[in-house]
């Protein structure tokens, strides 16, 4: 009636009401949008470090062995991804896990090359099986022949082999020492293994990882127990020796260099066609083997300690003029 009195038709009145409702709706939407714009933004997604620490807490608190294993694998993969993307952040997170978050086992980390060593480490006891004793005896016999038939040691096992290597080191140049070990390893492989290895492994996508899987079986009797891990770049093809026999029983950088590191690197690169970098840790006696990475010469490697190690038990066996070439 009011619309009629004002001379406005029903259709025009309906259009006016519809327009008013639309305007009110737009105003409400604008007010809601403005209020949301001034509200706090959503929290950022958790960082890799936060995810890893959260998983570590779950592992500590979970009573289920199955879930602890699953979360351990998730933590390991996150650490591998962080190692590939940001090695510096990986180092910080790994050391924080060890120091503050209850990760008691260093070997649970994908790579240990740049991770700070614990303050104290206990010597390992190496229990050699009958097969390992046989392999060590065979290696010593071959080394006696390749090393110039120096005097045989009465010490058993790895200690006897190291004593015989030290006798060779006293009298022969470092190149002779390396070649003697390379030739012994080639004798043990027999002429049949290198062609077989090159045909099925060398140059294949799985060469680094496959070699890391096989190496503990082949070299375990010489270096001790080892576990497959990741290289320093986060890729597969790594192996960590828990506590190297050579290092623990000799305490000598020169024997490690010329009778283990350099011979192993040359054997894999020249005879098997796969680059290898051997990176010993002289604080923990761990040793990282990384296939697929070309090694640096010790004198150019910033991680390689120069000169003789403090407290080296074999230093007195060498005259001063020979300590330099032997220890680099």
C-alpha positions as CSV (number, residue, x, y, z in Angstrom):
1,X,0.0,0.0,0.0
2,X,2.8,2.4,0.8
3,X,4.4,1.7,-2.5
4,X,1.2,2.4,-4.3
5,X,0.7,5.6,-2.3
6,X,4.2,6.7,-3.3
7,X,3.4,5.9,-6.9
8,X,5.8,2.9,-7.0
9,X,4.7,-0.4,-8.5
10,X,5.2,-3.8,-6.9
11,X,7.9,-4.9,-9.3
12,X,9.9,-1.8,-8.6
13,X,9.6,-2.4,-4.9
14,X,10.8,-6.0,-5.2
15,X,13.8,-4.8,-7.3
16,X,14.6,-2.2,-4.7
17,X,14.5,-4.8,-1.9
18,X,16.7,-7.2,-3.9
19,X,19.2,-4.5,-4.6
20,X,19.3,-3.6,-0.9
21,X,19.9,-7.2,0.1
22,X,22.7,-7.6,-2.5
23,X,24.4,-4.4,-1.2
24,X,24.2,-5.6,2.3
25,X,25.6,-9.0,1.3
26,X,28.6,-7.3,-0.4
27,X,29.2,-5.1,2.6
28,X,29.2,-8.2,4.9
29,X,31.6,-10.0,2.7
30,X,33.9,-7.1,2.6
31,X,33.8,-6.8,6.4
32,X,34.5,-10.5,6.8
33,X,37.4,-10.3,4.3
34,X,38.9,-7.3,6.1
35,X,38.6,-9.0,9.5
36,X,40.4,-12.1,8.2
37,X,43.1,-10.0,6.6
38,X,43.9,-8.5,10.0
39,X,43.9,-11.9,11.8
40,X,47.1,-13.9,12.5
41,X,48.4,-15.9,9.4
42,X,48.4,-19.7,9.6
43,X,51.4,-21.2,11.3
44,X,54.2,-22.2,8.9
45,X,54.7,-25.9,8.2
46,X,57.2,-27.6,10.6
47,X,60.9,-27.6,9.5
48,X,62.9,-30.7,8.8
49,X,64.6,-30.3,12.1
50,X,61.3,-30.1,14.0
51,X,60.0,-33.2,12.2
52,X,63.2,-35.1,13.1
53,X,63.2,-34.1,16.7
54,X,59.5,-34.9,17.0
55,X,60.2,-38.4,15.6
56,X,63.0,-38.9,18.0
57,X,60.7,-38.1,20.9
58,X,58.1,-40.6,19.5
59,X,60.9,-43.3,19.3
60,X,61.9,-42.7,22.9
61,X,58.3,-42.8,24.2
62,X,56.8,-45.5,22.1
63,X,56.7,-49.0,23.7
64,X,55.9,-50.8,20.4
65,X,59.0,-52.2,18.8
66,X,57.3,-52.1,15.4
67,X,56.4,-48.4,15.7
68,X,59.9,-47.5,17.0
69,X,61.4,-49.2,14.0
70,X,59.0,-47.4,11.6
71,X,59.7,-44.0,13.1
72,X,63.4,-44.7,13.1
73,X,63.3,-45.3,9.4
74,X,61.3,-42.1,8.9
75,X,63.8,-40.2,10.9
76,X,66.7,-41.8,8.8
77,X,65.1,-40.8,5.5
78,X,64.5,-37.2,6.7
79,X,68.1,-37.0,7.8
80,X,69.2,-38.3,4.3
81,X,67.1,-35.7,2.6
82,X,68.6,-33.0,4.8
83,X,72.1,-34.3,4.2
84,X,71.5,-33.9,0.4
85,X,69.9,-30.5,0.6
86,X,71.9,-28.8,3.3
87,X,75.0,-30.5,4.8
88,X,75.6,-27.7,7.3
89,X,72.1,-28.0,8.7
90,X,72.4,-31.8,8.7
91,X,75.6,-31.5,10.8
92,X,73.8,-29.2,13.3
93,X,70.7,-31.4,13.6
94,X,72.7,-34.6,13.9
95,X,75.0,-33.2,16.7
96,X,71.9,-31.8,18.5
97,X,70.3,-35.3,18.3
98,X,73.3,-36.8,19.9
99,X,73.8,-34.1,22.6
100,X,70.3,-33.1,23.6
101,X,67.7,-35.5,22.3
102,X,68.8,-38.9,23.5
103,X,70.2,-40.4,20.3
104,X,72.8,-42.6,21.9
105,X,73.9,-44.6,18.8
106,X,76.0,-42.7,16.3
107,X,75.6,-45.4,13.7
108,X,71.9,-44.5,13.5
109,X,72.9,-41.4,11.5
110,X,73.2,-41.6,7.7
111,X,76.8,-40.2,7.7
112,X,79.3,-39.4,10.4
113,X,82.2,-37.8,8.5
114,X,81.8,-34.3,9.9
115,X,80.0,-35.1,13.1
116,X,81.8,-34.2,16.3
117,X,83.4,-37.2,18.1
118,X,82.3,-38.3,21.6
119,X,84.7,-37.3,24.4
120,X,85.6,-40.9,25.2
121,X,85.6,-44.1,23.1
122,X,86.3,-47.6,24.3
123,X,88.4,-50.1,22.4
124,X,86.5,-52.8,20.6
125,X,87.1,-56.5,21.0
126,X,87.3,-58.3,17.6
127,X,86.1,-61.9,17.8
128,X,87.4,-63.6,14.7
129,X,85.6,-66.7,13.4
130,X,87.5,-69.7,12.0
131,X,86.9,-68.4,8.5
132,X,88.3,-65.0,9.3
133,X,91.3,-66.5,11.0
134,X,91.9,-68.6,7.9
135,X,91.7,-65.5,5.7
136,X,94.0,-63.5,7.9
137,X,96.5,-66.4,7.9
138,X,96.3,-66.5,4.1
139,X,96.7,-62.8,3.8
140,X,99.8,-62.9,6.0
141,X,101.4,-65.6,3.9
142,X,100.8,-63.7,0.7
143,X,102.0,-60.4,2.2
144,X,105.2,-62.1,3.4
145,X,105.9,-63.1,-0.2
146,X,104.9,-59.7,-1.7
147,X,106.6,-57.7,1.0
148,X,110.1,-59.0,0.4
149,X,110.0,-61.9,2.8
150,X,110.7,-59.9,5.9
151,X,110.7,-61.5,9.3
152,X,107.4,-63.1,10.4
153,X,105.8,-62.0,13.6
154,X,104.7,-64.4,16.4
155,X,101.7,-62.2,17.1
156,X,98.4,-63.8,16.0
157,X,95.8,-62.3,13.7
158,X,95.6,-58.7,12.7
159,X,98.3,-57.6,15.2
160,X,100.7,-60.0,13.6
161,X,99.9,-58.6,10.1
162,X,100.4,-55.1,11.3
163,X,103.7,-55.9,12.9
164,X,104.9,-57.4,9.5
165,X,103.6,-54.3,7.6
166,X,105.6,-52.2,10.0
167,X,108.8,-54.1,9.3
168,X,108.2,-53.5,5.5
169,X,107.5,-49.8,6.2
170,X,110.9,-49.5,8.0
171,X,112.9,-50.7,5.0
172,X,110.9,-50.0,1.9
173,X,109.5,-46.8,0.2
174,X,105.9,-45.9,0.6
175,X,105.1,-46.9,-3.0
176,X,106.4,-50.4,-2.4
177,X,104.2,-50.7,0.7
178,X,101.1,-49.7,-1.2
179,X,101.9,-52.0,-4.2
180,X,102.5,-55.0,-1.9
181,X,99.0,-54.7,-0.4
182,X,97.4,-54.1,-3.8
183,X,99.0,-57.2,-5.1
184,X,98.0,-59.3,-2.1
185,X,94.3,-58.2,-2.6
186,X,94.5,-59.0,-6.3
187,X,95.9,-62.5,-5.4
188,X,93.0,-63.0,-3.0
189,X,90.5,-61.9,-5.7
190,X,92.0,-64.3,-8.3
191,X,92.1,-63.3,-12.0
192,X,88.5,-64.4,-12.4
193,X,86.8,-61.8,-10.2
194,X,87.7,-58.4,-11.8
195,X,86.2,-59.3,-15.2
196,X,83.1,-60.7,-13.5
197,X,82.7,-57.6,-11.4
198,X,83.2,-55.2,-14.3
199,X,80.6,-57.1,-16.4
200,X,77.9,-57.2,-13.8
201,X,78.6,-54.2,-11.6
202,X,80.9,-51.5,-13.0
203,X,79.1,-48.8,-14.9
204,X,75.7,-50.0,-13.8
205,X,73.3,-47.7,-11.9
206,X,73.7,-50.0,-8.9
207,X,77.5,-50.1,-8.8
208,X,78.0,-48.0,-5.7
209,X,75.3,-49.4,-3.6
210,X,76.0,-53.0,-4.6
211,X,79.6,-52.6,-3.8
212,X,78.8,-51.2,-0.4
213,X,76.6,-54.2,0.3
214,X,79.3,-56.7,-0.6
215,X,82.3,-55.0,0.9
216,X,81.6,-55.9,4.6
217,X,81.7,-59.6,3.6
218,X,84.9,-59.2,1.6
219,X,86.9,-56.9,3.8
220,X,85.4,-57.5,7.2
221,X,88.2,-59.8,8.4
222,X,90.7,-57.0,7.8
223,X,88.9,-53.8,9.0
224,X,86.2,-55.1,11.3
225,X,82.4,-54.9,11.4
226,X,80.8,-52.3,9.1
227,X,77.3,-51.0,8.2
228,X,76.0,-49.7,4.9
229,X,75.2,-45.9,5.2
230,X,75.1,-42.8,2.9
231,X,78.0,-40.9,1.3
232,X,78.7,-37.3,2.4
233,X,76.5,-36.1,-0.4
234,X,73.5,-38.1,0.9
235,X,73.6,-40.7,-2.0
236,X,73.8,-44.4,-1.6
237,X,77.2,-46.1,-1.9
238,X,78.5,-45.5,1.6
239,X,79.9,-47.8,4.2
240,X,80.9,-47.0,7.8
241,X,83.5,-49.2,9.6
242,X,82.4,-49.1,13.2
243,X,85.9,-49.2,14.6
244,X,88.7,-50.0,12.2
245,X,91.1,-52.8,13.2
246,X,94.0,-51.1,11.4
247,X,93.5,-47.9,13.4
248,X,92.7,-49.4,16.8
249,X,95.5,-52.0,16.8
250,X,98.2,-49.8,15.2
251,X,97.3,-46.2,16.2
252,X,99.4,-45.2,13.2
253,X,98.3,-42.9,10.4
254,X,101.1,-44.1,8.1
255,X,100.1,-47.7,8.3
256,X,96.5,-46.7,7.7
257,X,97.5,-44.6,4.7
258,X,99.9,-46.8,2.9
259,X,98.6,-50.2,3.9
260,X,94.8,-49.6,3.7
261,X,93.5,-46.3,2.4
262,X,95.7,-45.9,-0.7
263,X,95.8,-49.6,-1.7
264,X,92.0,-49.9,-1.4
265,X,91.4,-46.8,-3.4
266,X,93.8,-47.9,-6.2
267,X,92.4,-51.5,-6.3
268,X,88.8,-50.3,-6.8
269,X,89.6,-47.5,-9.3
270,X,92.2,-49.3,-11.4
271,X,91.2,-53.0,-11.2
272,X,87.5,-52.8,-10.7
273,X,86.6,-49.5,-12.3
274,X,84.8,-47.8,-9.4
275,X,86.2,-44.7,-7.7
276,X,86.5,-45.0,-3.9
277,X,87.3,-42.5,-1.2
278,X,88.4,-43.9,2.2
279,X,88.0,-41.4,5.0
280,X,89.3,-42.5,8.4
281,X,88.4,-40.7,11.7
282,X,91.5,-40.7,13.9
283,X,89.5,-39.7,16.9
284,X,86.9,-42.4,16.9
285,X,88.6,-45.0,14.7
286,X,85.5,-45.0,12.5
287,X,86.2,-45.1,8.8
288,X,83.9,-44.0,6.0
289,X,84.1,-45.7,2.6
290,X,82.4,-43.9,-0.3
291,X,82.1,-45.5,-3.7
292,X,81.6,-43.2,-6.7
293,X,83.6,-40.3,-5.2
294,X,87.1,-39.6,-6.5
295,X,89.6,-39.3,-3.7
296,X,91.7,-36.3,-2.9
297,X,95.5,-36.8,-2.5
298,X,96.2,-36.7,1.2
299,X,98.5,-33.7,0.9
300,X,95.6,-31.7,-0.7
301,X,92.8,-33.0,1.5
302,X,91.9,-30.4,4.1
303,X,90.4,-33.2,6.3
304,X,93.6,-35.2,6.3
305,X,95.7,-34.4,9.4
306,X,99.3,-33.4,8.5
307,X,102.3,-35.0,10.2
308,X,102.5,-37.8,12.7
309,X,99.6,-38.3,15.2
310,X,100.1,-37.4,18.8
311,X,101.1,-40.5,20.8
312,X,101.7,-42.6,17.7
313,X,103.3,-45.9,19.0
314,X,105.3,-46.5,15.8
315,X,106.9,-43.0,15.6
316,X,110.1,-44.1,17.4
317,X,110.5,-46.9,14.8
318,X,111.4,-44.4,12.0
319,X,114.3,-42.0,11.7
320,X,113.2,-38.4,11.4
321,X,114.0,-38.2,7.7
322,X,111.5,-41.0,7.0
323,X,108.6,-39.9,9.2
324,X,107.6,-37.2,6.7
325,X,107.1,-39.5,3.6
326,X,105.5,-42.2,5.8
327,X,103.0,-40.0,7.7
328,X,102.5,-37.3,5.0
